[in-house]
Amino acid sequence: MLRLYISALLFLAPLQSLADTSLGLEAYNNGDLETALSEFRQPAKQGDTTAQLYMGHTYREGINGELSYKQSAYWYLEAAKQGNVEAQSFIGLYYTDGIGVNQDFDLAVHWLKKAANSNDPAAQNSLAAIFKNGLGREVNYEKAALWYKKAAMQGHPIAQRNLGRFYERGRGVQIDFVQAYAWYKVASVQGNTYGTQSLRQISAKMSSKEVLAGEDLAKTLPRR
């Protein structure tokens, strides 16, 4: 009888964890972060990666105006270690900027690469920025262009604008105003204000034929 009782508890524990996480998500989406934190805590401690991720989100946003980046980083790292791609992307950013952890560009690249290789566009854009700016390593425009393009091809508007700038200036790619125009255009259409500004500026340097070619190319580029 005792064995059956223990088996029942082991079966019910994951179900309770799922229920708590679900209630936490409902509270989080309703803006009730205090309740969300309470619901996420136990399943997060039990290794539920969704609960751990949202513990990170909740501490980052703050309870009653009180933020805790250290706690946020702790839970993002716990989820990242278990393979949660979004958490890997966030903890990579935290290590890049020294948010809640000591700044460490090697660890930043480690986690961002994991997320980027799982096709997370935000991580790909962040990884490109590290190579573009030479953070903790030499500047490498070729690697930066590679990761910007991967993110841009998934419709990431910031990466699209950044890739456009690379084509305009010949960083890691050949100068190509038509390509630059097209990437600025699709970024602008998706609401990126820097894309809009860059589009206006590059247009003044191009012939009407080149602009038309850029418009046509932009129609073929991906959007979210």
C-alpha positions in Angstrom: 0.0 0.0 0.0 2.8 2.4 0.9 4.5 1.7 -2.5 1.2 2.5 -4.3 0.9 5.8 -2.3 4.4 6.9 -3.2 3.9 6.0 -6.8 0.7 8.1 -6.9 2.6 11.1 -5.4 5.3 10.8 -8.0 2.7 10.8 -10.7 0.7 13.7 -9.3 3.8 16.0 -8.7 4.4 16.8 -12.4 0.7 17.4 -12.9 0.7 19.9 -10.0 3.8 21.5 -11.4 2.0 22.0 -14.8 -1.0 23.4 -13.0 1.0 25.9 -11.1 2.9 27.0 -14.2 -0.3 27.4 -16.0 -1.8 29.6 -13.2 1.5 31.5 -13.2 1.3 32.2 -16.9 -2.3 33.4 -16.6 -1.4 35.8 -13.8 1.7 37.0 -15.7 -0.3 37.7 -18.8 -2.8 39.6 -16.7 -0.1 41.8 -15.2 -0.3 40.2 -11.7 3.4 39.6 -11.2 3.2 39.0 -7.5 0.8 36.0 -8.0 2.8 34.9 -11.0 5.9 34.7 -9.0 4.1 32.7 -6.2 2.8 30.2 -8.7 6.0 29.8 -10.7 8.3 29.3 -7.6 7.6 25.7 -6.8 7.6 24.3 -10.4 10.8 26.4 -11.1 12.5 24.7 -8.1 11.4 21.4 -9.4 13.1 22.1 -12.8 10.2 23.3 -14.9 12.0 25.4 -17.6 8.9 27.4 -18.5 8.5 28.4 -14.8 12.2 29.2 -14.6 12.1 31.3 -17.7 9.1 33.3 -16.4 10.7 33.7 -13.0 13.5 35.4 -14.9 11.0 37.6 -16.7 9.1 38.5 -13.6 12.2 39.5 -11.6 13.4 41.5 -14.6 10.1 43.4 -14.7 10.0 43.8 -11.0 7.4 43.3 -8.2 5.8 46.5 -7.1 8.5 48.4 -8.8 11.3 46.5 -7.2 13.5 44.8 -9.8 16.0 42.1 -9.1 18.4 41.4 -12.0 20.4 39.0 -9.8 17.4 36.8 -9.3 16.4 37.2 -12.9 19.8 36.1 -14.1 19.8 33.1 -11.7 16.6 31.7 -13.1 17.5 32.5 -16.7 20.7 30.5 -16.2 18.8 27.6 -14.6 16.5 27.4 -17.6 19.4 27.9 -20.1 21.3 25.0 -18.6 18.3 22.8 -19.4 18.3 23.9 -23.0 15.6 26.7 -22.9 16.5 28.7 -26.0 14.8 32.0 -24.9 16.6 31.8 -21.5 19.9 31.2 -23.3 19.3 34.3 -25.3 18.5 36.4 -22.3 21.4 35.2 -20.1 23.7 35.8 -23.1 22.6 39.4 -23.1 23.0 39.6 -19.3 26.6 38.4 -19.6 27.2 40.9 -22.5 26.0 43.9 -20.4 26.9 42.7 -16.9 23.2 42.6 -15.8 22.7 40.6 -12.6 26.1 38.8 -13.3 29.7 39.9 -13.8 30.3 40.9 -17.4 31.8 38.0 -19.3 32.0 38.1 -23.1 33.1 34.5 -23.4 30.0 33.3 -21.5 27.9 35.7 -23.5 29.1 34.2 -26.7 28.7 30.7 -25.2 25.0 31.1 -24.4 24.2 33.3 -27.4 25.7 30.7 -29.8 23.6 28.0 -28.3 20.4 30.0 -28.9 21.6 31.3 -32.2 22.3 27.8 -33.4 18.7 26.9 -32.5 17.6 29.7 -34.9 16.7 32.3 -32.3 16.8 35.5 -34.3 17.3 37.8 -31.2 20.3 35.8 -30.2 21.7 35.8 -33.7 21.4 39.6 -33.8 23.1 40.0 -30.4 25.9 37.6 -31.4 26.5 39.6 -34.5 26.7 42.8 -32.4 29.5 41.2 -30.3 31.5 40.4 -33.4 30.8 43.8 -35.0 31.9 45.7 -31.9 34.8 43.4 -31.0 33.6 42.8 -27.5 36.2 40.7 -25.7 37.7 39.7 -29.1 38.8 41.2 -32.3 36.3 42.9 -34.6 35.1 40.4 -37.2 32.7 41.9 -39.7 32.4 38.6 -41.7 31.0 36.7 -38.7 28.8 39.7 -37.8 27.4 39.8 -41.3 26.7 36.0 -41.2 24.7 36.2 -38.0 22.9 39.4 -39.0 21.8 37.7 -42.2 20.6 34.6 -40.4 18.4 36.8 -38.1 17.3 39.1 -41.0 16.2 36.1 -43.0 13.9 35.2 -40.1 12.3 38.7 -40.4 14.1 40.3 -37.4 13.7 44.0 -38.2 16.7 45.2 -36.2 19.0 42.7 -37.8 17.5 43.7 -41.2 18.5 47.3 -40.6 21.9 46.3 -39.4 22.5 44.1 -42.4 21.4 47.0 -44.6 24.1 49.1 -43.0 26.7 46.4 -43.7 25.8 46.4 -47.4 25.9 50.2 -47.5 29.3 50.4 -45.9 30.8 47.1 -47.2 31.4 45.5 -43.8 31.9 41.8 -44.2 30.1 41.9 -47.6 30.6 43.8 -50.9 29.1 47.3 -51.0 25.6 46.9 -52.6 23.2 49.9 -52.4 20.3 47.9 -53.8 20.7 45.2 -51.2 21.1 47.9 -48.5 18.0 49.7 -49.7 15.9 46.5 -49.7 16.9 45.5 -46.2 16.3 49.1 -44.9 12.9 49.0 -46.7 11.7 45.8 -45.1 12.9 46.9 -41.7 11.1 50.2 -42.1 7.9 48.4 -43.2 8.1 46.5 -40.0 8.3 49.6 -37.9 12.0 50.0 -37.4 12.6 53.8 -37.2 16.3 53.5 -37.9 15.5 51.5 -41.0 13.2 54.4 -42.1 15.9 57.0 -41.5 18.6 54.9 -43.3 16.2 54.3 -46.2 15.7 58.0 -46.7 19.5 58.7 -46.5 20.5 56.0 -48.9 17.8 56.9 -51.4 19.6 60.3 -51.9 22.7 58.4 -53.1 20.9 56.1 -55.6 19.6 56.4 -59.1 15.9 55.9 -59.7 16.7 52.6 -61.4 18.5 51.4 -58.4 15.7 52.5 -56.1 13.2 50.5 -58.2 15.5 47.5 -58.0 15.6 47.9 -54.3 11.9 48.1 -54.0 11.5 44.9 -56.1 14.0 43.1 -54.0 12.4 44.2 -50.7 9.1 42.5 -51.8 10.9 39.2 -51.7 12.5 39.6 -48.3 11.0 37.9 -45.2 8.9 39.6 -42.5 7.7 38.4 -39.2 
